[in-house]
Amino acid sequence: MNEHRKYVFSWDLLGDIELGRPNLGHNTRLEVYRLMQFTFRDVIEERYGSQVADDIFYTAGEKAGSAFYNHFIAPVSSESEFLRKLQTALKELNIGIFRLEQANFETGEIVLTVSEDLDCSGLPEIGYEVCTYDEGFLAAVLEGFFKRKYTVKEIDCWCTGDRTCRFKATLV
């Protein structure tokens, strides 16, 4: 591994928003987020291909989901508290509207939706799912609570003609 990394992720890298943005605060427009996300994806795909870009976005989503779980959700003691806190945090932070559609917590089979999500709601139909980052994010959030490794795959997306993003989570 590269011993001279400059940006090992920690929550501290997000900074002191009140100090740094006393006039503009926490908010920006969704176009700015998507501009950054899709230009990163474009450059990664140009250099390394679509599969590597998907792997990077999924892994980045996992890293973000783990930090998100620890910062906004933990500690929780029950499935209902976990789901309530996750739903509340995603909505209050304007990330999306979370719904649990199906769950068998014993087998680890979970189907959930995120509507009005950051990544694709309102984009044109392009015939394939784009929420790879969200897949990794949700996998890590589930792992944070259940302490079991999940893989998450988007099965419906705004970009495939659906009006919500639907994800299937399974135990690894």
C-alpha positions as CSV (number, residue, x, y, z in Angstrom):
1,M,0.0,0.0,0.0
2,N,1.0,3.6,-0.5
3,E,2.5,4.8,2.8
4,H,2.3,8.4,1.8
5,R,-1.4,8.9,1.3
6,K,-2.6,12.5,1.7
7,Y,-6.3,11.9,2.3
8,V,-7.0,9.0,4.6
9,F,-10.7,9.5,5.3
10,S,-11.8,10.7,8.7
11,W,-14.8,12.7,9.8
12,D,-12.4,15.5,10.6
13,L,-11.9,16.1,6.8
14,L,-15.4,17.4,6.6
15,G,-14.3,20.4,8.7
16,D,-16.0,22.9,10.8
17,I,-18.8,24.1,8.6
18,E,-20.0,26.9,10.9
19,L,-16.4,28.4,11.1
20,G,-15.7,27.9,7.4
21,R,-19.0,28.9,5.9
22,P,-20.6,31.4,8.3
23,N,-22.7,32.9,5.5
24,L,-23.4,30.0,3.2
25,G,-23.8,27.3,5.8
26,H,-24.3,23.6,5.2
27,N,-26.3,23.7,2.0
28,T,-25.6,23.7,-1.7
29,R,-27.6,22.8,-4.8
30,L,-28.0,19.2,-5.9
31,E,-26.5,20.1,-9.3
32,V,-23.2,20.8,-7.6
33,Y,-23.1,17.4,-5.9
34,R,-24.0,15.7,-9.2
35,L,-21.4,17.8,-11.1
36,M,-18.7,16.5,-8.8
37,Q,-20.0,12.9,-8.7
38,F,-20.4,12.5,-12.5
39,T,-17.2,14.2,-13.5
40,F,-15.3,12.0,-11.0
41,R,-17.0,9.0,-12.6
42,D,-16.3,10.2,-16.1
43,V,-12.6,10.6,-15.4
44,I,-12.3,7.3,-13.7
45,E,-14.1,5.5,-16.5
46,E,-11.9,7.2,-19.2
47,R,-8.7,6.1,-17.4
48,Y,-9.7,2.7,-16.0
49,G,-13.0,1.5,-17.5
50,S,-16.5,1.2,-16.2
51,Q,-16.0,-1.8,-14.0
52,V,-13.1,-0.1,-12.1
53,A,-15.3,3.0,-11.7
54,D,-18.1,1.0,-10.3
55,D,-15.8,-0.8,-7.9
56,I,-14.3,2.6,-6.7
57,F,-17.8,4.1,-6.3
58,Y,-19.1,1.1,-4.4
59,T,-16.1,1.0,-2.1
60,A,-16.3,4.8,-1.5
61,G,-20.0,4.3,-0.7
62,E,-19.0,1.6,1.9
63,K,-16.5,4.0,3.5
64,A,-19.1,6.8,3.6
65,G,-21.8,4.4,4.9
66,S,-19.6,3.2,7.7
67,A,-18.8,6.7,8.8
68,F,-22.4,7.8,8.4
69,Y,-23.6,4.9,10.5
70,N,-21.1,5.7,13.3
71,H,-21.8,9.5,13.2
72,F,-25.6,9.7,12.7
73,I,-27.1,6.3,13.7
74,A,-25.1,4.4,16.3
75,P,-25.6,3.4,19.0
76,V,-28.9,1.6,18.5
77,S,-30.3,-1.4,20.3
78,S,-33.1,-2.7,18.1
79,E,-34.0,-3.2,14.5
80,S,-36.9,-0.7,14.8
81,E,-34.7,1.9,16.3
82,F,-32.1,1.4,13.6
83,L,-34.6,1.7,10.8
84,R,-36.2,4.8,12.4
85,K,-32.9,6.6,12.9
86,L,-31.8,5.7,9.4
87,Q,-35.0,6.9,7.8
88,T,-34.9,10.1,9.9
89,A,-31.2,10.9,9.1
90,L,-31.6,10.3,5.4
91,K,-34.6,12.6,5.3
92,E,-33.3,15.3,7.5
93,L,-30.0,15.5,5.6
94,N,-32.0,15.6,2.3
95,I,-30.3,12.4,1.1
96,G,-33.5,10.6,0.2
97,I,-36.7,9.1,1.5
98,F,-36.0,5.6,2.9
99,R,-38.5,2.8,3.0
100,L,-38.1,-0.8,4.0
101,E,-40.2,-3.0,1.7
102,Q,-39.3,-6.5,2.7
103,A,-37.0,-7.9,5.3
104,N,-36.1,-11.3,6.6
105,F,-33.5,-10.4,9.2
106,E,-32.7,-14.1,9.9
107,T,-31.7,-14.9,6.3
108,G,-30.4,-11.3,5.6
109,E,-32.7,-10.8,2.6
110,I,-33.7,-7.1,2.6
111,V,-35.4,-5.0,-0.1
112,L,-35.5,-1.3,0.5
113,T,-36.1,1.9,-1.5
114,V,-34.7,5.4,-1.5
115,S,-36.8,7.9,-3.3
116,E,-35.8,11.4,-4.3
117,D,-32.2,10.3,-3.9
118,L,-29.2,12.5,-4.6
119,D,-27.7,10.4,-7.4
120,C,-30.4,9.9,-10.0
121,S,-33.9,11.2,-9.2
122,G,-34.9,13.4,-12.2
123,L,-32.1,12.1,-14.6
124,P,-33.1,10.9,-18.1
125,E,-33.7,7.3,-18.7
126,I,-30.5,5.7,-19.9
127,G,-31.3,2.0,-19.6
128,Y,-29.0,1.1,-16.6
129,E,-28.7,1.7,-12.9
130,V,-26.4,4.5,-11.7
131,C,-26.5,4.3,-7.9
132,T,-23.4,2.2,-7.3
133,Y,-22.2,4.6,-4.6
134,D,-25.5,4.1,-2.8
135,E,-25.2,0.3,-3.0
136,G,-21.9,0.5,-1.1
137,F,-23.3,3.1,1.3
138,L,-26.3,1.0,2.2
139,A,-24.2,-2.2,2.5
140,A,-22.0,-0.5,5.1
141,V,-24.9,1.0,7.0
142,L,-26.6,-2.5,7.2
143,E,-23.3,-4.0,8.3
144,G,-22.8,-1.3,11.0
145,F,-26.0,-2.4,12.7
146,F,-26.2,-6.1,12.0
147,K,-22.5,-6.8,12.3
148,R,-22.7,-9.0,9.2
149,K,-21.3,-8.3,5.8
150,Y,-23.9,-7.4,3.2
151,T,-23.8,-6.9,-0.6
152,V,-26.3,-4.5,-2.0
153,K,-27.5,-4.4,-5.7
154,E,-29.8,-1.8,-7.2
155,I,-32.7,-3.5,-8.9
156,D,-34.8,-0.5,-9.9
157,C,-33.5,3.0,-10.7
158,W,-34.9,6.3,-12.0
159,C,-32.5,5.9,-15.0
160,T,-34.2,2.6,-15.9
161,G,-37.7,4.1,-15.9
162,D,-38.7,3.6,-12.3
163,R,-39.5,6.5,-10.0
164,T,-37.7,5.2,-6.9
165,C,-34.4,3.4,-6.4
166,R,-34.9,-0.1,-5.1
167,F,-32.1,-2.1,-3.6
168,K,-31.8,-5.8,-2.7
169,A,-29.4,-6.6,0.2
170,T,-28.1,-10.1,0.8
171,L,-25.6,-11.5,3.3
172,V,-22.2,-12.2,1.8
